Amino acid sequence: MPFNYNDCMREGLLRKIPPSKGKATQSLKKAREWLKEAENSLKGGAFSSSILASYMVMFHAARTILFFDGFREKSHACVARYLEEKYVKTGKLDKKWVELLDHSREIRHDDQYDLSFFSTKEEAENALKSANDFFAAMESLFKTILK
C-alpha cells in the first residue's frame, strides 16, 4: 500500500529539521549539476545513466522545497507526498508535477533494479524533458515562497 503524508510523518520518513534557505539553494544547485549530467549522458548514448540523472534532477529540485520548509526525507516517495500535502492541496502547485515526480521515480526504479528493463533513446529524451520542466516548476515555486 502506498504511503500518504501522514504515514510518512508517523514512520519517520519525513522529519522536521530547522528550515534552511542555504540547504535549499544547495539542493537546487545540485539539481542543476544533475541536469548537465543527464544532458551529457544522453549525448553520449548512455540512456540508462541519462534517465537516472534526470530523476536526480527532479529529486534534488523537490528537496529544495523541503529544506526551505524545514523537512528532510528518508524515502523518495515521501518527497512527493510532502509536495502533495503542502503545495498541491493548498493550490500552490499543480498536481501534474507530483504525478510526474512519482512516474519518474518508478521509471528510475525499473531502470535500476528490473533486469528486463532496458532504456531507449526516446525514454531518455522524455526523461530529460520532464526533468527540465520539473526543475523549472520547482525553481519557480522556490522563488515564490522566498518572497
CORLIN-V631555 format. One line per field, one symbol per residue. ss: DSSP state (H for helix, E for strand, L for the rest). phi: phi as a letter, one per 20 degrees, with the letter a starting at -180 (. if undefined). A space follows every 50 residues. Layout:
ss->???
phi->???
//
This chain:
ss->LLLLHHHHHHLLLEEELLLLHHHHHHHHHHHHHHHHHHHHHHHLLLHHHH HHHHHHHHHHHHHHHHHHHLEEELLHHHHHHHHHHHHHLLLLLLHHHHHH HHHHHHHHHHHHHLLLLLLLHHHHHHHHHHHHHHHHHHHHHHHHHHL
phi->.ffdgffgffemeccfcfgbffffffffffffffffffffffgeneffff ffffffgfgffffgffgffnccecbfffffffgffecffemebfggffff fffffffgfffedefeecfdffffffffffffffgffffffffffff
//
